[in-house]
């Protein structure tokens, strides 16, 4: 088929101009006679890509100079282990705020290394809301407080609407998994100790992870660990302690340039607000044909999970939507139902097409 | 320019048909309306790619069923840390045979976790030979013996010619870094406990690492570690504990299919032998204009480092070779000089062109 509107939760749709440029350059990057994926990471060609990408990302996200930026392998999950190894003493208290599946994963990774205190837990409420800040039980002397800015499966996001867009935790460094909402709107980086994000949702391709670290934290001793697990060593090595995922880094760079050209995070914040509002409105005005049970103030702008009132219609919904060029709408196996992931690269036209399809499907099957 | 012959040490040249297929499929993989890099790793499309790639790699390398195959992130260096965490008790003895820069790196990664015994060390000899097997000082009760099958910087390889192609270490599991020579010739996998290799030299793209593990070793307790550092968990999760580097895995799959179509590892063994023989012959018959000081029996088939008798000619050699469409010949900064990396995807025509250029350059500057 021609290009579909692809609602995959990640790896996710990429900007078409980015794919077109990667395609055009696949056998010969900038006339050097080889693809960028074939060149040494230490050669002048890739070093240029690497440095430009960091500079562009710093511009896009307004990252202050006192923050280091790393481009690493391993996904968010590896960073979830490394933050404990690098920034906490063995057995030290760390505070975890759990608002969905990925927060639970983050906590699990550190249990061999630290005392992971469950400071707040949305699970008893079915992960349909953000636990109020005044209910959190933070530890004395915690190495950090960790939360997940957006939960892709449960569709729950820390938003200003719920009074908790960036939680205030005093002087304890705030660490956040921004895998599914990074660069989707302006963010005050200076509020954070560490931000990390797999790139495959809002920043481009799978296989590269961005880690943003307030530099003073790198003075912490942390725990015994291999050099390859040491953020200081990665910084000293310019994220090239070993061969980095060059092609993925390059595609991230193209994506960041595209975002800057489109107007930057302020522009994407508006697009993302309109896209999610349209979908939630379509759900909420369906008279119960579609439903989303997340508290309105905590609804994710990135992932809109929804259920058909009659799950017997799920198969027809998926089959007809795919035929209409709207793909990857099946919900995560943990929840079932449907999920529309609408990151930066999802055009507004794609969400409009989905909303139209949903109304049409309801008319035919309602 | 048109496609150059690219002697980059890794990331390295890829088969042109593989790049062409990736290019053709970049915006729409098999008519699904999206690139493979945009699709969920858990969807049927990528699962097909993943399973086919494993099956093809098992065929290509004749991997026995009692060996698990993982496709992971992090490069060889992360595996160098994980082998200690997964297969050795805290502080247990492990034996390291060092024949170059990367063997030293491997040893460094495990020092926080185990007692790393330097069983043999080629450094006093300038890493120009493989220490004879009968000189190795192996530990009692070692968790494993580790060596580096091919050293990319020093151009030293374990070969049958030096009586040490696969060292006999008795009942202790043999672990080997095959990053730069995997699938370059037939290999008896059953002689090994663990083989690991970054794919970016002989198996395709950067950003994905193949780990081949004798399954019984996975019963070892190892050391306290995060789940994401646990090979058993990766196996149970089919290398998808978290989002894998799907595009890199896909490109690896295309490369393996290309190798099978070309005749498999037996065919590449012949090509690689001819390619390296031609370059060493060109060097050895240059009357000292070019030199390579590695012991003949230990010379690498994959990386041919060489020096011009007069280093003042280095700049001219690099400038003229690049102009002739022979790129990335600059040696590693540790050694200087030149290096031709001639992995599976380097055509024989490329090596013939380089040998001609070298003779021509000598005539003009000799």
Boltz contact constraints between the chains, C-beta under 6 A:
constraints:
  - contact:
      token1: [A, 1]
      token2: [B, 31]
      max_distance: 6.0
  - contact:
      token1: [A, 1]
      token2: [B, 33]
      max_distance: 6.0
  - contact:
      token1: [A, 3]
      token2: [B, 33]
      max_distance: 6.0
  - contact:
      token1: [A, 4]
      token2: [B, 33]
      max_distance: 6.0
  - contact:
      token1: [A, 4]
      token2: [B, 34]
      max_distance: 6.0
  - contact:
      token1: [A, 6]
      token2: [B, 34]
      max_distance: 6.0
  - contact:
      token1: [A, 6]
      token2: [B, 38]
      max_distance: 6.0
  - contact:
      token1: [A, 8]
      token2: [B, 39]
      max_distance: 6.0
  - contact:
      token1: [A, 8]
      token2: [B, 40]
      max_distance: 6.0
  - contact:
      token1: [A, 11]
      token2: [B, 38]
      max_distance: 6.0
  - contact:
      token1: [A, 11]
      token2: [B, 246]
      max_distance: 6.0
  - contact:
      token1: [A, 13]
      token2: [B, 38]
      max_distance: 6.0
  - contact:
      token1: [A, 14]
      token2: [B, 38]
      max_distance: 6.0
  - contact:
      token1: [A, 19]
      token2: [B, 26]
      max_distance: 6.0
  - contact:
      token1: [A, 19]
      token2: [B, 27]
      max_distance: 6.0
  - contact:
      token1: [A, 19]
      token2: [B, 35]
      max_distance: 6.0
  - contact:
      token1: [A, 23]
      token2: [B, 23]
      max_distance: 6.0
  - contact:
      token1: [A, 23]
      token2: [B, 26]
      max_distance: 6.0
  - contact:
      token1: [A, 26]
      token2: [B, 19]
      max_distance: 6.0
  - contact:
      token1: [A, 26]
      token2: [B, 23]
      max_distance: 6.0
  - contact:
      token1: [A, 27]
      token2: [B, 19]
      max_distance: 6.0
  - contact:
      token1: [A, 31]
      token2: [B, 1]
      max_distance: 6.0
  - contact:
      token1: [A, 33]
      token2: [B, 1]
      max_distance: 6.0
  - contact:
      token1: [A, 33]
      token2: [B, 3]
      max_distance: 6.0
  - contact:
      token1: [A, 33]
      token2: [B, 4]
      max_distance: 6.0
  - contact:
      token1: [A, 33]
      token2: [B, 327]
      max_distance: 6.0
  - contact:
      token1: [A, 34]
      token2: [B, 4]
      max_distance: 6.0
  - contact:
      token1: [A, 34]
      token2: [B, 6]
      max_distance: 6.0
  - contact:
      token1: [A, 35]
      token2: [B, 19]
      max_distance: 6.0
  - contact:
      token1: [A, 37]
      token2: [B, 205]
      max_distance: 6.0
  - contact:
      token1: [A, 38]
      token2: [B, 6]
      max_distance: 6.0
  - contact:
      token1: [A, 38]
      token2: [B, 11]
      max_distance: 6.0
  - contact:
      token1: [A, 38]
      token2: [B, 13]
      max_distance: 6.0
  - contact:
      token1: [A, 38]
      token2: [B, 14]
      max_distance: 6.0
  - contact:
      token1: [A, 39]
      token2: [B, 8]
      max_distance: 6.0
  - contact:
      token1: [A, 40]
      token2: [B, 8]
      max_distance: 6.0
  - contact:
      token1: [A, 73]
      token2: [B, 73]
      max_distance: 6.0
  - contact:
      token1: [A, 73]
      token2: [B, 74]
      max_distance: 6.0
  - contact:
      token1: [A, 74]
      token2: [B, 73]
      max_distance: 6.0
  - contact:
      token1: [A, 74]
      token2: [B, 74]
      max_distance: 6.0
  - contact:
      token1: [A, 75]
      token2: [B, 242]
      max_distance: 6.0
  - contact:
      token1: [A, 75]
      token2: [B, 243]
      max_distance: 6.0
  - contact:
      token1: [A, 77]
      token2: [B, 228]
      max_distance: 6.0
  - contact:
      token1: [A, 77]
      token2: [B, 242]
      max_distance: 6.0
  - contact:
      token1: [A, 78]
      token2: [B, 228]
      max_distance: 6.0
  - contact:
      token1: [A, 81]
      token2: [B, 226]
      max_distance: 6.0
  - contact:
      token1: [A, 81]
      token2: [B, 228]
      max_distance: 6.0
  - contact:
      token1: [A, 109]
      token2: [B, 226]
      max_distance: 6.0
  - contact:
      token1: [A, 109]
      token2: [B, 228]
      max_distance: 6.0
  - contact:
      token1: [A, 112]
      token2: [B, 224]
      max_distance: 6.0
  - contact:
      token1: [A, 200]
      token2: [B, 243]
      max_distance: 6.0
  - contact:
      token1: [A, 205]
      token2: [B, 37]
      max_distance: 6.0
  - contact:
      token1: [A, 206]
      token2: [B, 243]
      max_distance: 6.0
  - contact:
      token1: [A, 206]
      token2: [B, 245]
      max_distance: 6.0
  - contact:
      token1: [A, 206]
      token2: [B, 246]
      max_distance: 6.0
  - contact:
      token1: [A, 207]
      token2: [B, 207]
      max_distance: 6.0
  - contact:
      token1: [A, 207]
      token2: [B, 245]
      max_distance: 6.0
  - contact:
      token1: [A, 207]
      token2: [B, 248]
      max_distance: 6.0
  - contact:
      token1: [A, 224]
      token2: [B, 112]
      max_distance: 6.0
  - contact:
      token1: [A, 225]
      token2: [B, 112]
      max_distance: 6.0
  - contact:
      token1: [A, 226]
      token2: [B, 81]
      max_distance: 6.0
  - contact:
      token1: [A, 226]
      token2: [B, 109]
      max_distance: 6.0
  - contact:
      token1: [A, 228]
      token2: [B, 77]
      max_distance: 6.0
  - contact:
      token1: [A, 228]
      token2: [B, 78]
      max_distance: 6.0
  - contact:
      token1: [A, 228]
      token2: [B, 81]
      max_distance: 6.0
  - contact:
      token1: [A, 228]
      token2: [B, 109]
      max_distance: 6.0
  - contact:
      token1: [A, 242]
      token2: [B, 75]
      max_distance: 6.0
  - contact:
      token1: [A, 242]
      token2: [B, 77]
      max_distance: 6.0
  - contact:
      token1: [A, 243]
      token2: [B, 75]
      max_distance: 6.0
  - contact:
      token1: [A, 243]
      token2: [B, 200]
      max_distance: 6.0
  - contact:
      token1: [A, 243]
      token2: [B, 206]
      max_distance: 6.0
  - contact:
      token1: [A, 245]
      token2: [B, 206]
      max_distance: 6.0
  - contact:
      token1: [A, 245]
      token2: [B, 207]
      max_distance: 6.0
  - contact:
      token1: [A, 246]
      token2: [B, 11]
      max_distance: 6.0
  - contact:
      token1: [A, 246]
      token2: [B, 206]
      max_distance: 6.0
  - contact:
      token1: [A, 248]
      token2: [B, 207]
      max_distance: 6.0
  - contact:
      token1: [A, 327]
      token2: [B, 33]
      max_distance: 6.0
